Amino acid sequence: QVQLVESGGGLVQPGGSLRLSCAASGSIFSINAMGWYRQAPGKQRELVAAFTSGGRTNYTDSVKGRFTISRDNAKNTVYLQMNSLKPEDTAVYYCNARVRLSGTPWYDNDYWGQGTQVTVSS
């Protein structure tokens, strides 16, 4: 019913930059929250940055000042600009969206993208 398509991952040297994109499509009535999570090998998935249902932004402490989340509501797209990348940022990055569908606009549904690999290495 809803698809999240991510792009922009890759291999970058420490100190470099990448920009991730996530576009949502399908029977969308509204998107109440949208953001990025990541999972490194052997670790739990963690929040990186997200727009909350109240319109605020949340960042995990380790990326504050380096990563910026932005969105284009007309395109149902969220972006993650990642600067000053560090090897510890290496992970699979997943897009998440909390969506209300056109047929059931009173009910929240969580969707995940397929993930995009970000590798920071010299």
MDAnalysis code that builds the backbone (N, CA, C; Angstrom):
import MDAnalysis as mda
import numpy as np

u = mda.Universe.empty(366, n_residues=122, atom_resindex=np.repeat(np.arange(122), 3), trajectory=True)
u.add_TopologyAttr("name", ["N", "CA", "C"] * 122)
u.add_TopologyAttr("resid", np.arange(1, 123))
u.add_TopologyAttr("resname", ["GLN", "VAL", "GLN", "LEU", "VAL", "GLU", "SER", "GLY", "GLY", "GLY", "LEU", "VAL", "GLN", "PRO", "GLY", "GLY", "SER", "LEU", "ARG", "LEU", "SER", "CYS", "ALA", "ALA", "SER", "GLY", "SER", "ILE", "PHE", "SER", "ILE", "ASN", "ALA", "MET", "GLY", "TRP", "TYR", "ARG", "GLN", "ALA", "PRO", "GLY", "LYS", "GLN", "ARG", "GLU", "LEU", "VAL", "ALA", "ALA", "PHE", "THR", "SER", "GLY", "GLY", "ARG", "THR", "ASN", "TYR", "THR", "ASP", "SER", "VAL", "LYS", "GLY", "ARG", "PHE", "THR", "ILE", "SER", "ARG", "ASP", "ASN", "ALA", "LYS", "ASN", "THR", "VAL", "TYR", "LEU", "GLN", "MET", "ASN", "SER", "LEU", "LYS", "PRO", "GLU", "ASP", "THR", "ALA", "VAL", "TYR", "TYR", "CYS", "ASN", "ALA", "ARG", "VAL", "ARG", "LEU", "SER", "GLY", "THR", "PRO", "TRP", "TYR", "ASP", "ASN", "ASP", "TYR", "TRP", "GLY", "GLN", "GLY", "THR", "GLN", "VAL", "THR", "VAL", "SER", "SER"])
u.atoms.positions = np.array([
    [0.816, -1.206, 0.000],
    [0.000, 0.000, 0.000],
    [0.849, 1.255, 0.000],
    [1.978, 1.214, 0.693],
    [2.913, 2.327, 0.722],
    [4.311, 1.780, 0.471],
    [5.022, 2.429, -0.405],
    [6.398, 2.044, -0.687],
    [7.323, 3.200, -0.316],
    [8.428, 2.851, 0.306],
    [9.478, 3.811, 0.618],
    [10.700, 3.424, -0.192],
    [11.148, 4.337, -1.028],
    [12.298, 4.067, -1.890],
    [13.439, 4.988, -1.481],
    [14.535, 4.371, -1.056],
    [15.705, 5.108, -0.575],
    [16.775, 5.150, -1.666],
    [17.583, 6.179, -1.604],
    [18.723, 6.283, -2.500],
    [19.781, 7.161, -1.856],
    [20.994, 7.067, -2.384],
    [22.047, 7.979, -1.965],
    [23.155, 7.386, -1.130],
    [23.054, 6.126, -0.765],
    [24.133, 5.525, 0.013],
    [25.367, 5.283, -0.833],
    [26.423, 4.825, -0.173],
    [27.642, 4.529, -0.902],
    [28.851, 4.510, -0.004],
    [30.014, 4.530, -0.646],
    [31.291, 4.525, 0.050],
    [31.879, 5.931, 0.025],
    [32.308, 6.401, 1.181],
    [32.875, 7.751, 1.265],
    [34.027, 7.731, 2.259],
    [34.976, 8.617, 2.056],
    [36.100, 8.702, 2.977],
    [35.715, 9.471, 4.228],
    [36.394, 9.225, 5.325],
    [36.129, 10.018, 6.544],
    [36.238, 11.510, 6.252],
    [35.285, 12.245, 6.805],
    [35.214, 13.680, 6.560],
    [34.370, 14.047, 5.365],
    [33.967, 13.073, 4.592],
    [33.170, 13.316, 3.410],
    [31.690, 13.492, 3.706],
    [30.912, 13.631, 2.632],
    [29.476, 13.882, 2.751],
    [28.689, 12.957, 1.836],
    [27.482, 12.675, 2.269],
    [26.513, 11.948, 1.460],
    [25.140, 12.543, 1.735],
    [24.251, 12.389, 0.762],
    [22.859, 12.822, 0.943],
    [21.946, 11.652, 0.607],
    [21.149, 11.263, 1.590],
    [20.177, 10.196, 1.400],
    [18.816, 10.798, 1.085],
    [18.059, 10.079, 0.258],
    [16.689, 10.479, -0.058],
    [15.757, 9.309, 0.177],
    [14.532, 9.614, 0.578],
    [13.503, 8.594, 0.765],
    [12.190, 9.170, 0.276],
    [11.631, 8.523, -0.736],
    [10.354, 8.963, -1.299],
    [9.272, 7.952, -0.971],
    [8.166, 8.439, -0.441],
    [7.026, 7.593, -0.117],
    [5.970, 7.717, -1.200],
    [5.384, 6.576, -1.562],
    [4.316, 6.581, -2.561],
    [3.282, 5.534, -2.198],
    [2.064, 5.716, -2.737],
    [0.998, 4.772, -2.461],
    [-0.259, 5.495, -2.038],
    [-1.113, 4.777, -1.328],
    [-2.415, 5.312, -0.925],
    [-2.285, 6.116, 0.369],
    [-1.592, 7.241, 0.269],
    [-1.247, 8.041, 1.442],
    [-2.283, 9.127, 1.676],
    [-2.852, 9.132, 2.888],
    [-3.720, 10.239, 3.307],
    [-2.884, 11.318, 3.973],
    [-1.998, 10.889, 4.868],
    [-1.086, 11.823, 5.510],
    [0.112, 11.058, 6.047],
    [1.216, 11.774, 6.191],
    [2.410, 11.222, 6.818],
    [2.625, 11.964, 8.124],
    [2.498, 11.267, 9.243],
    [2.562, 11.912, 10.540],
    [3.977, 12.031, 11.077],
    [4.848, 11.140, 10.659],
    [6.240, 11.176, 11.092],
    [7.074, 10.471, 10.033],
    [8.320, 10.913, 9.906],
    [9.179, 10.313, 8.881],
    [10.623, 10.579, 9.246],
    [11.457, 9.586, 9.057],
    [12.843, 9.797, 9.421],
    [13.744, 8.648, 9.056],
    [14.929, 8.683, 9.627],
    [15.986, 7.737, 9.318],
    [16.470, 7.008, 10.561],
    [16.681, 5.718, 10.389],
    [17.288, 4.865, 11.391],
    [18.515, 4.209, 10.755],
    [19.363, 3.645, 11.580],
    [20.505, 2.913, 11.045],
    [20.806, 1.703, 11.911],
    [21.421, 0.728, 11.274],
    [21.814, -0.479, 11.982],
    [23.190, -0.901, 11.518],
    [24.124, -0.886, 12.454],
    [25.482, -1.343, 12.185],
    [25.586, -2.826, 12.518],
    [26.547, -3.522, 11.953],
    [26.693, -4.960, 12.229],
    [26.826, -5.236, 13.721],
    [26.009, -6.166, 14.214],
    [26.064, -6.552, 15.610],
    [25.411, -5.580, 16.572],
    [24.769, -4.549, 16.037],
    [24.135, -3.560, 16.899],
    [22.652, -3.463, 16.602],
    [21.916, -2.862, 17.547],
    [20.491, -2.669, 17.356],
    [20.243, -1.479, 16.433],
    [19.097, -1.501, 15.795],
    [18.701, -0.362, 14.968],
    [18.454, 0.838, 15.879],
    [18.947, 2.002, 15.447],
    [18.799, 3.203, 16.261],
    [18.280, 4.353, 15.418],
    [17.592, 5.259, 16.082],
    [17.137, 6.479, 15.428],
    [18.340, 7.353, 15.090],
    [18.356, 7.879, 13.876],
    [19.372, 8.854, 13.484],
    [18.773, 10.260, 13.529],
    [17.707, 10.453, 12.781],
    [17.050, 11.764, 12.716],
    [15.639, 11.564, 12.199],
    [14.716, 12.358, 12.702],
    [13.333, 12.190, 12.276],
    [12.525, 13.445, 12.520],
    [11.491, 13.612, 11.703],
    [10.440, 14.586, 11.975],
    [9.380, 13.869, 12.788],
    [8.994, 14.463, 13.909],
    [7.991, 13.847, 14.759],
    [6.595, 14.246, 14.305],
    [5.587, 13.614, 14.921],
    [4.210, 13.936, 14.579],
    [3.870, 15.369, 14.942],
    [4.600, 15.958, 15.868],
    [4.379, 17.348, 16.242],
    [5.144, 18.334, 15.385],
    [5.880, 17.835, 14.389],
    [6.603, 18.711, 13.483],
    [8.005, 19.064, 13.933],
    [8.419, 18.529, 15.070],
    [9.775, 18.795, 15.554],
    [10.756, 17.823, 14.902],
    [12.030, 18.118, 15.053],
    [13.065, 17.198, 14.586],
    [13.811, 16.622, 15.778],
    [14.131, 15.359, 15.683],
    [14.934, 14.675, 16.686],
    [16.199, 14.146, 16.028],
    [17.312, 14.290, 16.716],
    [18.580, 13.740, 16.260],
    [19.212, 12.938, 17.379],
    [19.852, 11.843, 17.023],
    [20.654, 11.170, 18.031],
    [21.894, 12.021, 18.306],
    [22.378, 11.965, 19.536],
    [23.446, 12.888, 19.947],
    [24.683, 12.792, 19.055],
    [25.001, 11.603, 18.589],
    [26.258, 11.406, 17.866],
    [26.276, 12.074, 16.490],
    [25.110, 12.501, 15.988],
    [25.087, 13.122, 14.656],
    [24.734, 14.609, 14.721],
    [24.417, 15.117, 15.882],
    [24.052, 16.527, 16.001],
    [25.205, 17.413, 15.523],
    [24.853, 18.392, 14.704],
    [25.852, 19.289, 14.157],
    [26.502, 18.783, 12.884],
    [26.281, 17.523, 12.548],
    [26.863, 16.952, 11.330],
    [25.792, 16.547, 10.308],
    [24.671, 16.046, 10.792],
    [23.595, 15.583, 9.912],
    [22.430, 16.566, 9.973],
    [21.743, 16.711, 8.847],
    [20.556, 17.557, 8.785],
    [19.453, 16.834, 8.042],
    [18.288, 16.742, 8.676],
    [17.135, 16.140, 8.026],
    [16.265, 17.258, 7.464],
    [15.734, 17.030, 6.275],
    [14.836, 17.992, 5.650],
    [13.769, 17.223, 4.881],
    [12.749, 17.933, 4.424],
    [11.677, 17.235, 3.729],
    [11.048, 18.122, 2.679],
    [10.431, 17.459, 1.715],
    [9.622, 18.114, 0.696],
    [8.243, 17.482, 0.808],
    [7.320, 18.167, 1.464],
    [5.999, 17.588, 1.719],
    [5.232, 17.317, 0.420],
    [5.431, 18.158, -0.568],
    [4.720, 17.974, -1.838],
    [5.129, 16.682, -2.530],
    [6.349, 16.239, -2.262],
    [6.861, 15.020, -2.880],
    [6.879, 13.838, -1.924],
    [6.386, 14.033, -0.706],
    [6.423, 12.964, 0.317],
    [7.835, 12.394, 0.438],
    [8.805, 13.276, 0.467],
    [10.208, 12.880, 0.452],
    [10.940, 13.499, 1.630],
    [11.808, 12.710, 2.222],
    [12.659, 13.190, 3.302],
    [14.112, 12.960, 2.898],
    [14.958, 13.879, 3.307],
    [16.371, 13.829, 2.969],
    [17.214, 13.795, 4.245],
    [18.397, 13.234, 4.120],
    [19.351, 13.276, 5.224],
    [20.700, 13.701, 4.647],
    [21.090, 14.924, 4.947],
    [22.403, 15.418, 4.549],
    [23.394, 15.041, 5.633],
    [24.384, 14.277, 5.269],
    [25.367, 13.781, 6.230],
    [26.732, 14.369, 5.891],
    [27.245, 15.195, 6.782],
    [28.549, 15.824, 6.607],
    [29.520, 15.325, 7.665],
    [30.791, 15.539, 7.426],
    [31.841, 15.153, 8.382],
    [31.664, 13.709, 8.824],
    [31.475, 12.848, 7.863],
    [31.202, 11.446, 8.175],
    [32.394, 10.781, 8.838],
    [32.067, 9.877, 9.745],
    [33.065, 9.146, 10.512],
    [32.907, 7.647, 10.267],
    [33.961, 6.876, 10.476],
    [33.817, 5.421, 10.292],
    [32.689, 4.826, 11.130],
    [32.430, 5.394, 12.288],
    [31.361, 4.856, 13.134],
    [29.964, 5.158, 12.604],
    [29.867, 5.945, 11.543],
    [28.583, 6.161, 10.884],
    [28.252, 5.039, 9.906],
    [29.191, 4.132, 9.693],
    [28.971, 3.020, 8.781],
    [27.821, 2.155, 9.276],
    [26.836, 1.944, 8.417],
    [25.648, 1.180, 8.782],
    [24.730, 1.087, 7.570],
    [23.707, 0.271, 7.713],
    [22.595, 0.306, 6.763],
    [21.591, 1.323, 7.295],
    [21.249, 2.263, 6.457],
    [20.321, 3.323, 6.840],
    [18.937, 2.998, 6.283],
    [17.939, 3.066, 7.171],
    [16.568, 2.727, 6.818],
    [15.679, 3.955, 6.969],
    [14.815, 4.133, 6.008],
    [13.783, 5.158, 6.086],
    [12.550, 4.567, 6.771],
    [11.921, 5.363, 7.609],
    [10.692, 4.952, 8.287],
    [9.645, 6.034, 8.137],
    [8.414, 5.623, 7.936],
    [7.315, 6.591, 7.845],
    [6.101, 6.058, 8.596],
    [5.463, 6.936, 9.335],
    [4.190, 6.625, 10.010],
    [3.100, 7.274, 9.174],
    [2.300, 6.455, 8.557],
    [1.402, 6.903, 7.493],
    [-0.040, 6.574, 7.841],
    [-0.928, 7.479, 7.471],
    [-2.362, 7.188, 7.491],
    [-2.798, 6.982, 6.046],
    [-3.448, 5.855, 5.806],
    [-3.823, 5.481, 4.461],
    [-5.133, 6.138, 4.060],
    [-5.330, 6.273, 2.772],
    [-6.530, 6.927, 2.259],
    [-7.796, 6.202, 2.698],
    [-7.737, 4.890, 2.779],
    [-8.938, 4.137, 3.145],
    [-9.223, 4.112, 4.632],
    [-8.197, 4.341, 5.450],
    [-8.347, 4.304, 6.915],
    [-7.594, 5.470, 7.529],
    [-8.056, 6.693, 7.330],
    [-7.288, 7.873, 7.744],
    [-7.235, 8.118, 9.242],
    [-7.835, 7.239, 10.047],
    [-7.807, 7.386, 11.494],
    [-6.771, 6.468, 12.137],
    [-6.055, 5.680, 11.344],
    [-5.186, 4.618, 11.847],
    [-3.760, 4.797, 11.322],
    [-2.787, 4.743, 12.262],
    [-1.379, 4.885, 11.893],
    [-0.794, 3.548, 11.466],
    [0.013, 3.579, 10.418],
    [0.738, 2.393, 9.936],
    [2.214, 2.748, 9.812],
    [3.059, 1.833, 10.224],
    [4.506, 2.038, 10.119],
    [5.043, 1.301, 8.890],
    [5.857, 2.003, 8.112],
    [6.486, 1.401, 6.942],
    [7.987, 1.634, 6.980],
    [8.726, 0.670, 6.391],
    [10.180, 0.755, 6.327],
    [10.652, 0.617, 4.888],
    [11.721, 1.319, 4.572],
    [12.375, 1.119, 3.307],
    [13.264, -0.107, 3.340],
    [13.876, -0.400, 2.209],
    [14.690, -1.608, 2.094],
    [16.086, -1.419, 2.663],
    [16.466, -0.195, 2.919],
    [17.778, 0.090, 3.484],
    [18.795, 0.440, 2.411],
    [19.700, 1.336, 2.772],
    [20.791, 1.703, 1.875],
    [22.094, 1.710, 2.675],
    [23.115, 1.117, 2.121],
    [24.388, 0.962, 2.829],
    [25.201, 2.249, 2.756],
    [25.676, 2.686, 3.904],
    [26.623, 3.796, 3.989],
    [27.898, 3.253, 4.622],
    [28.991, 3.385, 3.904],
    [30.280, 2.913, 4.394],
    [31.259, 4.073, 4.401],
    [31.838, 4.326, 5.563],
    [32.806, 5.411, 5.709],
    [34.157, 4.768, 5.994],
    [35.043, 4.874, 5.039],
    [36.333, 4.186, 5.155],
    [37.351, 4.831, 4.229],
    [38.592, 4.829, 4.668],
    [39.667, 5.327, 3.818],
    [40.294, 4.187, 3.025],
])
